[in-house]
C-alpha cells in the first residue's frame, strides 16, 4: 500500500471533518467500524458517516447527501477515514459506489485490516483510474477504530479496564462501600466510554455486592452495549438489575447447573461455558468468543479480583482510571495480584492521556506495544 505524504491544508481540513463525522458513529455502527466521509467538489461539500449494521456506509451517505443537494460528484475528491470496503456484506462495496459516481480522487486515512478488504478497495479504485492517496491522519483514524483493528488482527476485542479510585488507589472502603468515590462528571464520562464499547463486562462478585445495571444512561445512545457477566457457578439472582432491559445479557460460566441455567435463560440471558482446569471461566477463550460475536471493544467494570486475573493473564490493553482528590486509607485495591518480589516485576504502562474531568482526574494508560497494528 503506497503512502502519500504531500497533502494540502484543505486536505487536512477535510479529513479532520471526516474524523469528526466518524465519531458520530460511536454507539451506532458496531460491529462495523466508525467511518466518516467528506466529498468535496467545486464550491460544495457533502458528508456522511456509517449507519447501523446493514444500513449505508459513510461513502454512500455522503454520495446521497450530494445527490439530494443537487451536486454532481464527477471529478470530485472523497476523504474517507478508512479504506472503502470491497466486498458484498449486508451492503454492496463502497469502492464500487465511488467508481460509479465518477470521482477523480480518493484520500484515505488508513487501510482496512479486514482480510475481505485489506488493500482490495484501494486497488479497485486505482484500476478504475481514480487517484488514490493514503496516510492522512492515519494514527487518529486507527485509534478511533482500535477495537475493530484488534478484532480483525488478533481475533479478540480491545480490552479497556475502567477503575474509579481515590488518590491513594482505593476503589472502595474496607467494608465494600464505593458509591460514590468520583463525582458526577466522571460518572457521565464513564458512561460515554461504555457507549463506545460493544460490550461491558463485570464479575459475579461485583453483581452480588453492588447489583449494577451496566447500561448507558448518563449520555444519549442509539444502542445499548452487550452486558457480559463472568459467573463461574451461575450464582446470579434472576432479579438482578443486570438482567433487566434494555439490551442483551451474556453470562459466561464454567460449572454446569441445569436448574440455574434454565432460570437465567428464562430471565432473558444467554449462557455460554468456557471452563479452565480450576473450574473458572477461561478468560482468553472468553475474549476469543466475544471477538467471534463481533465485539470490537470490551469495557471492564469489575472488582479487584477479576481485575487482577485479567491483568495477570496479560489480557488488558488499556486502563481508564478516574482518580478522586480524596484519601480513603485502608480499603480495597484496584487489582488483586502479587505480591511482587522486586520492582522489576511491576506491570509497566505508558500514559496516553491525562485530563481533568470535573473535580477528578482521568488517566488513560496502555500496556507497551498495544495498539501498534
N, C-alpha and C positions, 0 to 999 in steps of 0.2 A: 504494500500500500504506500504510494508516494505521499509525502507530507509537504504541503505548501507552507511557506513562511512569509511571503511578501503580501500582506493583507493591508488594505486601506483603512483609514479611520472610519469610513462609512461601513466597511465590512465588520469592523469591531462593534460598532453601534448596533448593527442589525443582528449580529449573533448574540450580543448581550440581551437584546429584546427577545430573541428566540429562547434564551435560557430562562428569562423571566416567565415566558409563556409555559415552558416546560414545568416550572414549579407549580403551575395551576393544575397539573395532572396528578400531584401528590394526593393520595387518598381517593383517586378516581380510576387510574389506568391499570392498576395491578391485575394480573401478573405481568402485563406488558410494561415496557419501560416508559419513563416520563420524557416526552419529546415535545419540543416546540419548533415551529417553522414560521419564517417570515419570507414572503415573496415580494421582491422589490422590482418595480418597473419604472418607466419614465414618469416621474411625478406622482407615483402612487405606491402603496404598500397594502398587502393583505396578510393575515396571520391566523394561526390556529395552533391547538395543542391536542395531544392524544385524548380520546374519549374512552369511556369504559370498554372493557374487553368485548370484542365482537362488533364494536362501532368504529367510526372513522378514525384513522391515524392523523397525526399533525399535518402532514403534507396535503392530504385530501381536504382537511378542514380549511387550510389556507387557500387551496385552489377554489373551493366552494365560495369562500369569502370574496375572492377576486371576481368570480363569475357573478355573484349577487350584486357586487358594486359596479358591474359593467366594465371591468378591466380585462384586457387581453393579455394572458401570461406569456405569449410567444415572445421570445427574446429576453425575458426577464431572468433575474437571479433568485434562486431559493437558498435560504440559510436554514440549515437543519442541524439540530443538536446531536443527532445520532444517524448513522448511515441508513438511508431509506431501505425498507425491507424488500427482499427479492423472492419471497415465497408466498404461496397461497396458504394462509391460515384461515382464520374466520373472516378475513378481508383480503381483497386482491393485493398484489405487490405495489407498494408506493412508488418504486422506481419506474414502473410502467406508467403510472399516472403522471409522473413528471415528464417522461418522454412524450407521451401523448399530448401533453399541454404545450409542448414546443419550447420549453425553457432552454436558454443558451448556456447557463452556468449554474452549478450547484456547489455551495460551500458547506462542508460537513465538519462538525466539531470533532467527532470521534467515530471510529468504526464500530460496527455491531459485533459483539462476541458470539452471538447465536450462530452455531455451525450451519444453520439453514440460510444464513446471510453471509457473514464473515468475508466481506470483500466483493461478494457477487453483486450486491446492489450498485456499488461503485463501478464495477466492470460493465454492467449493463447500461449504465448511464453513459459511460465513455464510448461504448460500442455504438451508441445512438448519436454520437457526435457532440455530446454535451461536455463542456469544460468542467471538470471536477477538481476541487481543491479540498484538502483535508488537514485538520490540525488546529483550526482556530478555536481557542478556549477549550482545548481538549480536556485539561485537568478538571475544570469546573463541570463539564458535561459528564465526565466519568464519575465524579463524586456524587452528582445528583442521582445517578443510577448505579451506585456502588453495589447495591443488593442484586440488581439484575446481572451485573458483571460477575458477582460471586456465584450466583446460581448457574449461570451458563458455563463458567470456567471451572468452579470447584464442585458443582452439583450440590451445593448447600447454601442456605441463606447467609447473609451478613448478620452477625450476632452483635447486638448492641445492648449492653447491660446498664440499666438506669438505677442510680442509687441516690437517695436523699439522706444527707448526713449532717451532723454538727461539725463544727470546726475541728473537734478532736476525733472525728471519724466514727461517731456513734450513730447508728441507724434507728435505735430505739433505746428506751430506758432498760434497766436490768429486768424489770417486770413485763417487758414487751410493749409498753405504750409507745407509739410512734406518731400519732396524729395530733398536731402537725408540727414537724420539725422545720420544714421550709414554709415560705409564705405563699399567698395566692398566685402571685405572678409566676413563681417557679412551678407550681402545680399546673397552671394553664399551659406553660411552656412544655411541661412533660406530656400533656395530652396532645400537643402538636407533634411531638415525636412519636407518640402512639399512632396518630393518624398516618404518619409516614410509613409505618410498618405494615407488612402483610399479616403479621400475627404477633400477639402479645402473650408472653409465657410467664407462668408462676408455678410454684410448687404447693404440695398439699399442706405443708406447714403454714405457709402464709394464708392459704384459704381457710384453714381451721381457726387461725388466730385473728385474722383481720376481715375475713369474708369480703374480699374486693370484687368489684364488678369488672374491672379491666376494660371497659369500653371507652369510647371517646365521647366526652360530654362537654368539656370546657372550651372546645373550639368547634366551628362548623365542619362537618364532613359529609361526603356523599356516600361513604362506605364504612362499615364497621370492620376492623381487623378480626381475623380468626382469633378466638381466645383459646389458649392452649394450657392444659394443666398436666403436670407430672404427678401422678398419683399411683405409685407402685402397687398398692394393695387395694385400690378402689375404695378409699375411705371417705370420699367426698359426699356430703349430705345432699339429697336431691333438692332441698330447699335453698341451697347456696345461691347467692346473688349472681355468681359467675354463670350459672345455668339459665338465668332468666334472659329474655330478649332484651335488646336486639342483637343480632349476629349469631354466628355459629360457634360451637364449642367442640374441641377435640381433646380427649383425655388419653394420655399415654400411660399404660400400666405394665406391670411385669408379672404379677401373680394372679392367675385366673380366679375368678369368683363369679360363677354364673348368676347368682341371685343379685349381687351388687351391680354386675354389668348390665343385667336386664333393667334394673331400676334406673340406672344412669342413662341408658339408651331411651328408656321411657320418658325421661326428663328432657330429651332432645339432644343429648351429647352423642358424639361418635367416640368409640373406644378402640384403641389400637395397642397391640402388645409388642414391646421390644425389651427383652429381658437379658441382663448380663448374668454372670455366674453367681452374683451375690443376691439375686432376687431384686435388683434395682433396674430402673429403666436405663437401657444402653443409650447414652446421650448422643454419641456420634451417629448411631443408626437413626435416632430420632431426627437429627438435623438433616440427614440424607432423605428421610421420608418427607420432611417439610419442603425440601427442595423439589422433590418429585411432585409435590402438590402445588407447586408454583409460588411458594413463599420466597420473596426476594429479601426482605429484611425481617429479622426476628428481634422484637423488643422484649427484653427480660426485665421483669419487676418481681424479684423473688427475695427470699430471706438469705441470711448469711450462709446456711448450709448448702443450698443449691448454688448460690453464687460461687462458693468455694469449690464445689465439684466441677462446675463449668470452667472456672479459671484453671484449676489443676489439670484438667483434661486438655487445656490449650484451645478451647473452642470459642473463646470470647475474642472478638475482633476489636471492640471499641467499648470504652467506658464513658457513660454520660452521668456525671456526678454533680449534684447540686449541694453546695456547702452553705449551711446557715451560719450566721455570725453569733453562735452560742456554743457553750461548753456544757456537756452532759456528764462528764466524769465516767463513772462505771456504767457500762451499758453494752449493747450488742454491737459487734463489729460489722464492717461492710461485707466481709467474706471470711468464712472459716476455713483456713488451711494452715499448714505448718504444724509445729514451729520450725522455722528455718534455723540451720546451724551457723550459716555465715551470711553476710550481706551480699556476697556474690550470688547467692541462691535467690535473691529477690526477683520478682516478676517485673521486668523493665517495661516501661511505657513511654510514649512520646506525646507531649502536649500538642494538640491540634488547634484548640481554640479555648480561650478563657474570656468570659464575658459576664458582667453583672446582669442579673435578672431580678428586677425588684430589689429587695434588700439582700438577696442571696447571690451566690457566685456559681455560674455554670462552667464546668470544666469538661472538655472533650479530649480524651486521651486514647491513644491507639497502640496496639501491640506493634513493635517494629516490623516493618516489611509488609504489614497487612494493607491491602488496597492497592498494591502495586501490580495491577493486572496488565 
